[in-house]
Amino acid sequence: MLDIRRFTTAEASGDLLTAIRRLLDLAFDEDFSPEDWEHTIGGWHVVVAGGGSPLSHAAVVPRILEVAKRPLNAGYVEGVATTPGRQREGLGFLAMAEISKIIRGDYDMGALSTGRHDFYERLGWERWRGPTFVRRGSEAVRTEEEDDGVMVLRFGPSRGIDLTAPLTCEGRSGDDW
């Protein structure tokens, strides 16, 4: 029996956060950095659990993204992973479907960076086709290497945004996107 739980970082116990971090380390083959973890906490989490243990996880955190210099309150997806022994069973799809509900309820649009476009496209996410930038102070620095990885979820206030317009995020430690 699967249990889908939705909670904020502040509502999670230390043991649950430790279990999520362990899941992310396993799923990313020990390549989930402290900065990646920092980006994952501070917002909403969805855990698909079985037998009391997290099997799949996704998080969404608030970020301001600029589309053609228009600021939008974006739900930025982080820490999407399924324990290696249970991948390709639809558990990540369940977690992301719930995350998409949170984004549609609390934000102007969703955004994420991935190399797994097909997984997210099934959930209505679209590839960003315009140039990407990171804001460092008053300067926007081109992030050409990120252009193919950014995806967005458009709806309501963001339904008509131009997918070929410039997209800018604020800089942060670790990966900006």
Accessible surface in RSA format (square Angstrom, percent):
REM  Atomic radii and reference values for relative SASA: ProtOr
REM  Chains: A
REM  Algorithm: Lee & Richards
REM  Probe-radius: 1.40
REM  Slices: 20
REM RES _ NUM      All-atoms   Total-Side   Main-Chain    Non-polar    All polar
REM                ABS   REL    ABS   REL    ABS   REL    ABS   REL    ABS   REL
RES MET A   1   219.84 113.8 151.82 100.5  68.01 161.9 129.43 110.0  90.41 119.8
RES LEU A   2    70.96  39.5  49.84  35.7  21.13  53.1  49.84  35.0  21.13  56.9
RES ASP A   3    69.35  48.6  66.29  66.0   3.07   7.2  27.89  65.6  41.47  41.4
RES ILE A   4    77.72  44.2  49.30  36.7  28.42  68.5  49.30  35.5  28.42  77.1
RES ARG A   5    82.67  34.7  78.80  40.2   3.87   9.2  37.57  51.3  45.10  27.3
RES ARG A   6   112.44  47.2  84.57  43.1  27.87  66.4  28.65  39.1  83.79  50.8
RES PHE A   7    17.92   9.0  17.86  11.1   0.07   0.2  17.92  10.9   0.00   0.0
RES THR A   8    33.55  23.9  33.55  34.0   0.00   0.0  30.71  41.2   2.84   4.3
RES THR A   9    24.35  17.3  21.23  21.5   3.13   7.5  21.23  28.5   3.13   4.7
RES ALA A  10   101.56  93.4  60.09  92.7  41.48  94.3  72.08 101.5  29.48  78.1
RES GLU A  11   120.14  69.0  83.69  63.3  36.45  86.8  42.74  82.7  77.40  63.2
RES ALA A  12    16.72  15.4   0.00   0.0  16.72  38.0   2.61   3.7  14.10  37.4
RES SER A  13    65.83  55.6  51.16  68.3  14.67  33.8  54.00 115.0  11.84  16.6
RES GLY A  14    53.25  65.7   0.00   N/A  53.25  65.7  37.94 104.1  15.31  34.3
RES ASP A  15   122.56  85.9 114.92 114.4   7.65  18.1  32.12  75.6  90.45  90.2
RES LEU A  16    27.85  15.5  23.53  16.8   4.31  10.8  27.34  19.2   0.50   1.4
RES LEU A  17    36.48  20.3  36.03  25.8   0.45   1.1  36.36  25.5   0.12   0.3
RES THR A  18    75.92  54.0  70.43  71.4   5.50  13.1  47.88  64.3  28.05  42.4
RES ALA A  19    20.14  18.5  16.69  25.8   3.45   7.9  16.90  23.8   3.24   8.6
RES ILE A  20     0.00   0.0   0.00   0.0   0.00   0.0   0.00   0.0   0.00   0.0
RES ARG A  21    58.16  24.4  58.16  29.6   0.00   0.0  26.78  36.6  31.38  19.0
RES ARG A  22   135.35  56.8 132.00  67.3   3.35   8.0  57.17  78.1  78.18  47.4
RES LEU A  23     7.25   4.0   4.37   3.1   2.87   7.2   6.65   4.7   0.60   1.6
RES LEU A  24     0.00   0.0   0.00   0.0   0.00   0.0   0.00   0.0   0.00   0.0
RES ASP A  25    29.67  20.8  29.67  29.5   0.00   0.0   4.69  11.0  24.98  24.9
RES LEU A  26    93.11  51.9  83.22  59.5   9.89  24.9  84.33  59.2   8.78  23.6
RES ALA A  27    27.95  25.7   3.44   5.3  24.50  55.7   3.44   4.9  24.50  64.9
RES PHE A  28    81.02  40.5  73.74  45.7   7.28  18.9  77.80  47.2   3.22   9.2
RES ASP A  29   124.83  87.4 111.13 110.6  13.70  32.4  31.37  73.8  93.46  93.2
RES GLU A  30   125.44  72.0  96.87  73.3  28.57  68.0  53.47 103.4  71.97  58.8
RES ASP A  31   116.00  81.3 102.91 102.4  13.09  30.9  24.13  56.8  91.87  91.6
RES PHE A  32    17.36   8.7  10.98   6.8   6.38  16.6  11.13   6.7   6.23  17.8
RES SER A  33    39.07  33.0  32.43  43.3   6.64  15.3  34.97  74.5   4.10   5.7
RES PRO A  34    98.79  72.0  93.73  85.4   5.06  18.4  95.12  78.5   3.67  22.8
RES GLU A  35    62.45  35.9  62.04  46.9   0.41   1.0   6.90  13.3  55.55  45.4
RES ASP A  36    31.73  22.2  30.30  30.2   1.44   3.4   6.41  15.1  25.32  25.3
RES TRP A  37    41.71  16.7  41.71  20.2   0.00   0.0  23.29  12.4  18.42  29.9
RES GLU A  38   103.27  59.3  94.23  71.3   9.04  21.5  33.74  65.3  69.54  56.8
RES HIS A  39    14.21   7.8   7.84   5.4   6.37  16.3  11.06  11.4   3.15   3.7
RES THR A  40     0.14   0.1   0.03   0.0   0.11   0.3   0.00   0.0   0.14   0.2
RES ILE A  41    59.43  33.8  50.00  37.2   9.43  22.7  50.00  36.0   9.43  25.6
RES GLY A  42    58.58  72.2   0.00   N/A  58.58  72.2  33.08  90.8  25.50  57.1
RES GLY A  43     9.86  12.2   0.00   N/A   9.86  12.2   9.38  25.7   0.49   1.1
RES TRP A  44    73.67  29.6  73.60  35.6   0.06   0.1  59.65  31.8  14.01  22.7
RES HIS A  45     0.07   0.0   0.07   0.0   0.00   0.0   0.00   0.0   0.07   0.1
RES VAL A  46     0.00   0.0   0.00   0.0   0.00   0.0   0.00   0.0   0.00   0.0
RES VAL A  47     0.00   0.0   0.00   0.0   0.00   0.0   0.00   0.0   0.00   0.0
RES VAL A  48     0.00   0.0   0.00   0.0   0.00   0.0   0.00   0.0   0.00   0.0
RES ALA A  49     2.63   2.4   2.44   3.8   0.20   0.4   2.54   3.6   0.09   0.2
RES GLY A  50    17.92  22.1   0.00   N/A  17.92  22.1  10.58  29.0   7.34  16.4
RES GLY A  51    86.31 106.4   0.00   N/A  86.31 106.4  47.49 130.3  38.81  86.9
RES GLY A  52    66.62  82.2   0.00   N/A  66.62  82.2  34.45  94.5  32.17  72.1
RES SER A  53    59.57  50.3  58.43  78.0   1.15   2.6  24.53  52.2  35.05  49.1
RES PRO A  54    19.80  14.4  10.78   9.8   9.03  32.8  10.78   8.9   9.03  56.1
RES LEU A  55    19.05  10.6  19.05  13.6   0.00   0.0  19.05  13.4   0.00   0.0
RES SER A  56     0.12   0.1   0.12   0.2   0.00   0.0   0.00   0.0   0.12   0.2
RES HIS A  57     0.00   0.0   0.00   0.0   0.00   0.0   0.00   0.0   0.00   0.0
RES ALA A  58     0.00   0.0   0.00   0.0   0.00   0.0   0.00   0.0   0.00   0.0
RES ALA A  59     0.01   0.0   0.01   0.0   0.00   0.0   0.01   0.0   0.00   0.0
RES VAL A  60     0.00   0.0   0.00   0.0   0.00   0.0   0.00   0.0   0.00   0.0
RES VAL A  61    11.95   7.9  11.95  10.8   0.00   0.0  11.95  10.4   0.00   0.0
RES PRO A  62    78.19  57.0  62.23  56.7  15.96  58.0  62.41  51.5  15.79  98.1
RES ARG A  63    27.64  11.6  18.68   9.5   8.96  21.3  18.97  25.9   8.67   5.3
RES ILE A  64    91.63  52.1  83.91  62.5   7.72  18.6  83.91  60.4   7.72  21.0
RES LEU A  65     0.00   0.0   0.00   0.0   0.00   0.0   0.00   0.0   0.00   0.0
RES GLU A  66    34.95  20.1  34.64  26.2   0.31   0.7   5.34  10.3  29.61  24.2
RES VAL A  67     7.47   4.9   6.00   5.4   1.47   3.5   6.00   5.2   1.47   4.0
RES ALA A  68    58.51  53.8  37.37  57.7  21.14  48.1  41.09  57.9  17.42  46.2
RES LYS A  69   178.73  87.2 157.14  96.4  21.60  51.4 101.10  91.0  77.64  82.7
RES ARG A  70   113.14  47.5 109.20  55.7   3.94   9.4  54.15  74.0  58.99  35.8
RES PRO A  71    88.94  64.8  73.97  67.4  14.97  54.4  74.37  61.4  14.57  90.5
RES LEU A  72     5.02   2.8   3.94   2.8   1.08   2.7   5.02   3.5   0.00   0.0
RES ASN A  73    56.30  38.8  54.00  52.2   2.29   5.5  15.80  38.0  40.50  39.1
RES ALA A  74     0.00   0.0   0.00   0.0   0.00   0.0   0.00   0.0   0.00   0.0
RES GLY A  75     0.00   0.0   0.00   N/A   0.00   0.0   0.00   0.0   0.00   0.0
RES TYR A  76     1.10   0.5   1.10   0.6   0.00   0.0   1.10   0.8   0.00   0.0
RES VAL A  77     7.27   4.8   1.28   1.2   5.99  14.4   1.28   1.1   5.99  16.2
RES GLU A  78    25.03  14.4  21.57  16.3   3.46   8.2   3.46   6.7  21.57  17.6
RES GLY A  79     7.59   9.4   0.00   N/A   7.59   9.4   0.33   0.9   7.26  16.3
RES VAL A  80    30.29  19.9  16.74  15.2  13.55  32.6  16.74  14.5  13.55  36.7
RES ALA A  81     8.94   8.2   0.54   0.8   8.40  19.1   8.91  12.6   0.03   0.1
RES THR A  82    14.57  10.4  11.46  11.6   3.11   7.4   6.63   8.9   7.94  12.0
RES THR A  83    26.61  18.9  26.61  27.0   0.00   0.0   8.79  11.8  17.82  26.9
RES PRO A  84    68.11  49.6  51.72  47.1  16.39  59.6  52.10  43.0  16.01  99.5
RES GLY A  85    70.52  87.0   0.00   N/A  70.52  87.0  41.18 113.0  29.34  65.7
RES ARG A  86    83.73  35.2  83.56  42.6   0.17   0.4  28.02  38.3  55.71  33.8
RES GLN A  87    84.16  47.1  68.39  50.0  15.77  37.5  18.75  39.9  65.40  49.6
RES ARG A  88   216.00  90.7 164.57  83.9  51.43 122.5  76.89 105.1 139.11  84.3
RES GLU A  89    94.28  54.1  58.60  44.3  35.68  85.0  39.48  76.4  54.80  44.7
RES GLY A  90    36.86  45.5   0.00   N/A  36.86  45.5  29.66  81.4   7.20  16.1
RES LEU A  91     5.00   2.8   3.83   2.7   1.17   2.9   3.83   2.7   1.17   3.1
RES GLY A  92    10.37  12.8   0.00   N/A  10.37  12.8   6.08  16.7   4.29   9.6
RES PHE A  93    71.54  35.8  71.03  44.0   0.51   1.3  71.03  43.1   0.51   1.5
RES LEU A  94    65.46  36.5  63.09  45.1   2.37   5.9  63.24  44.4   2.22   6.0
RES ALA A  95     0.04   0.0   0.04   0.1   0.00   0.0   0.04   0.1   0.00   0.0
RES MET A  96     0.00   0.0   0.00   0.0   0.00   0.0   0.00   0.0   0.00   0.0
RES ALA A  97    31.74  29.2  27.96  43.1   3.78   8.6  29.50  41.5   2.24   5.9
RES GLU A  98    29.01  16.7  28.53  21.6   0.48   1.1   3.16   6.1  25.85  21.1
RES ILE A  99     0.00   0.0   0.00   0.0   0.00   0.0   0.00   0.0   0.00   0.0
RES SER A 100    11.45   9.7  11.45  15.3   0.00   0.0  11.45  24.4   0.00   0.0
RES LYS A 101   126.33  61.6 116.69  71.6   9.64  23.0  73.53  66.2  52.80  56.2
RES ILE A 102     1.16   0.7   0.13   0.1   1.02   2.5   1.16   0.8   0.00   0.0
RES ILE A 103     0.00   0.0   0.00   0.0   0.00   0.0   0.00   0.0   0.00   0.0
RES ARG A 104   120.02  50.4  99.52  50.7  20.50  48.8  40.91  55.9  79.12  47.9
RES GLY A 105    64.07  79.0   0.00   N/A  64.07  79.0  31.96  87.7  32.11  71.9
RES ASP A 106    76.92  53.9  52.49  52.2  24.43  57.8  21.00  49.4  55.92  55.8
RES TYR A 107    26.27  12.3  15.45   8.8  10.83  28.2   7.81   5.9  18.46  22.8
RES ASP A 108    40.31  28.2  40.31  40.1   0.00   0.0   0.78   1.8  39.53  39.4
RES MET A 109     0.00   0.0   0.00   0.0   0.00   0.0   0.00   0.0   0.00   0.0
RES GLY A 110     0.00   0.0   0.00   N/A   0.00   0.0   0.00   0.0   0.00   0.0
RES ALA A 111     0.00   0.0   0.00   0.0   0.00   0.0   0.00   0.0   0.00   0.0
RES LEU A 112     3.19   1.8   3.19   2.3   0.00   0.0   3.19   2.2   0.00   0.0
RES SER A 113    45.77  38.7  18.90  25.2  26.87  61.9   6.58  14.0  39.19  54.9
RES THR A 114    23.29  16.6   7.99   8.1  15.30  36.5  14.24  19.1   9.05  13.7
RES GLY A 115    72.58  89.5   0.00   N/A  72.58  89.5  35.16  96.5  37.43  83.8
RES ARG A 116   122.15  51.3 120.01  61.2   2.13   5.1  59.27  81.0  62.87  38.1
RES HIS A 117    17.85   9.8  16.10  11.2   1.75   4.5   9.46   9.7   8.39   9.8
RES ASP A 118    93.74  65.7  89.98  89.6   3.76   8.9  40.57  95.5  53.17  53.0
RES PHE A 119    25.77  12.9  23.67  14.7   2.10   5.5  25.74  15.6   0.03   0.1
RES TYR A 120    16.26   7.6  16.26   9.3   0.00   0.0   1.38   1.0  14.88  18.3
RES GLU A 121    81.51  46.8  66.01  49.9  15.49  36.9  25.78  49.9  55.72  45.5
RES ARG A 122   156.59  65.7 121.51  61.9  35.08  83.5  69.75  95.3  86.84  52.6
RES LEU A 123    27.74  15.4  10.82   7.7  16.92  42.5  16.95  11.9  10.78  29.0
RES GLY A 124    44.01  54.3   0.00   N/A  44.01  54.3  31.83  87.3  12.18  27.3
RES TRP A 125     4.36   1.7   0.00   0.0   4.36  10.2   0.00   0.0   4.36   7.1
RES GLU A 126    55.78  32.0  52.23  39.5   3.55   8.4  28.48  55.1  27.31  22.3
RES ARG A 127    97.64  41.0  92.04  46.9   5.59  13.3  28.98  39.6  68.65  41.6
RES TRP A 128     5.44   2.2   0.00   0.0   5.44  12.8   0.00   0.0   5.44   8.8
RES ARG A 129   162.31  68.1 126.57  64.5  35.74  85.1  60.60  82.8 101.71  61.6
RES GLY A 130     3.94   4.9   0.00   N/A   3.94   4.9   3.01   8.3   0.93   2.1
RES PRO A 131    40.40  29.4  38.54  35.1   1.87   6.8  39.64  32.7   0.76   4.7
RES THR A 132     0.00   0.0   0.00   0.0   0.00   0.0   0.00   0.0   0.00   0.0
RES PHE A 133    43.77  21.9  43.77  27.1   0.00   0.0  43.77  26.5   0.00   0.0
RES VAL A 134     2.49   1.6   2.49   2.3   0.00   0.0   2.49   2.2   0.00   0.0
RES ARG A 135    50.02  21.0  47.84  24.4   2.18   5.2  18.02  24.6  32.00  19.4
RES ARG A 136   120.27  50.5 104.51  53.3  15.76  37.5  56.33  77.0  63.95  38.8
RES GLY A 137    68.57  84.6   0.00   N/A  68.57  84.6  46.24 126.9  22.32  50.0
RES SER A 138   116.19  98.2  81.82 109.2  34.38  79.2  53.09 113.1  63.11  88.4
RES GLU A 139   110.78  63.6 105.47  79.8   5.31  12.7  35.10  67.9  75.68  61.8
RES ALA A 140    46.46  42.7  23.78  36.7  22.68  51.6  23.78  33.5  22.68  60.1
RES VAL A 141    59.07  38.9  55.78  50.5   3.28   7.9  59.07  51.3   0.00   0.0
RES ARG A 142    96.38  40.5  77.32  39.4  19.06  45.4  43.11  58.9  53.27  32.3
RES THR A 143     8.46   6.0   8.46   8.6   0.01   0.0   8.46  11.4   0.00   0.0
RES GLU A 144   120.79  69.3 112.42  85.0   8.37  19.9  31.15  60.3  89.64  73.2
RES GLU A 145   140.06  80.4  99.61  75.4  40.45  96.3  69.26 134.0  70.80  57.8
RES GLU A 146    45.18  25.9  44.14  33.4   1.04   2.5   3.32   6.4  41.86  34.2
RES ASP A 147    32.42  22.7  30.03  29.9   2.39   5.6  20.45  48.1  11.97  11.9
RES ASP A 148    93.82  65.7  86.56  86.2   7.26  17.2  43.41 102.2  50.41  50.3
RES GLY A 149    13.23  16.3   0.00   N/A  13.23  16.3  11.27  30.9   1.96   4.4
RES VAL A 150     0.35   0.2   0.00   0.0   0.35   0.8   0.00   0.0   0.35   0.9
RES MET A 151     0.00   0.0   0.00   0.0   0.00   0.0   0.00   0.0   0.00   0.0
RES VAL A 152     0.00   0.0   0.00   0.0   0.00   0.0   0.00   0.0   0.00   0.0
RES LEU A 153     1.49   0.8   1.49   1.1   0.00   0.0   1.49   1.0   0.00   0.0
RES ARG A 154    67.17  28.2  49.51  25.2  17.66  42.0   4.00   5.5  63.18  38.3
RES PHE A 155    15.55   7.8  15.45   9.6   0.10   0.3  15.55   9.4   0.00   0.0
RES GLY A 156    39.63  48.9   0.00   N/A  39.63  48.9  25.93  71.1  13.70  30.7
RES PRO A 157    75.25  54.8  50.41  46.0  24.85  90.3  64.54  53.3  10.72  66.6
RES SER A 158     0.00   0.0   0.00   0.0   0.00   0.0   0.00   0.0   0.00   0.0
RES ARG A 159   160.72  67.5 154.40  78.7   6.32  15.1  63.17  86.3  97.54  59.1
RES GLY A 160    73.76  91.0   0.00   N/A  73.76  91.0  40.13 110.1  33.63  75.3
RES ILE A 161    12.24   7.0   3.68   2.7   8.56  20.6  10.13   7.3   2.11   5.7
RES ASP A 162    79.44  55.6  69.18  68.9  10.26  24.3  34.66  81.6  44.77  44.7
RES LEU A 163     9.42   5.2   6.62   4.7   2.80   7.0   6.62   4.6   2.80   7.5
RES THR A 164    71.66  51.0  59.02  59.8  12.64  30.1  43.51  58.4  28.15  42.6
RES ALA A 165    10.84  10.0   6.18   9.5   4.66  10.6  10.84  15.3   0.00   0.0
RES PRO A 166    58.56  42.7  58.14  53.0   0.42   1.5  58.14  48.0   0.42   2.6
RES LEU A 167     0.00   0.0   0.00   0.0   0.00   0.0   0.00   0.0   0.00   0.0
RES THR A 168    11.79   8.4  11.03  11.2   0.76   1.8   1.10   1.5  10.69  16.2
RES CYS A 169     1.34   1.0   0.00   0.0   1.34   3.1   1.34   3.4   0.00   0.0
RES GLU A 170    86.18  49.5  85.49  64.7   0.69   1.7  43.05  83.3  43.13  35.2
RES GLY A 171    28.41  35.0   0.00   N/A  28.41  35.0   5.85  16.0  22.56  50.5
RES ARG A 172    54.29  22.8  33.58  17.1  20.71  49.3  40.39  55.2  13.90   8.4
RES SER A 173    58.54  49.5  39.85  53.2  18.69  43.1  49.71 105.9   8.83  12.4
RES GLY A 174    49.41  60.9   0.00   N/A  49.41  60.9  22.20  60.9  27.21  60.9
RES ASP A 175    93.23  65.3  87.19  86.8   6.04  14.3  19.46  45.8  73.76  73.6
RES ASP A 176    19.81  13.9  14.88  14.8   4.93  11.7   2.88   6.8  16.93  16.9
RES TRP A 177    10.83   4.3   0.68   0.3  10.14  23.8   4.92   2.6   5.90   9.6
END  Absolute sums over single chains surface
CHAIN  1 A     8595.8       6457.4       2138.4       4473.9       4121.9
END  Absolute sums over all chains
TOTAL          8595.8       6457.4       2138.4       4473.9       4121.9
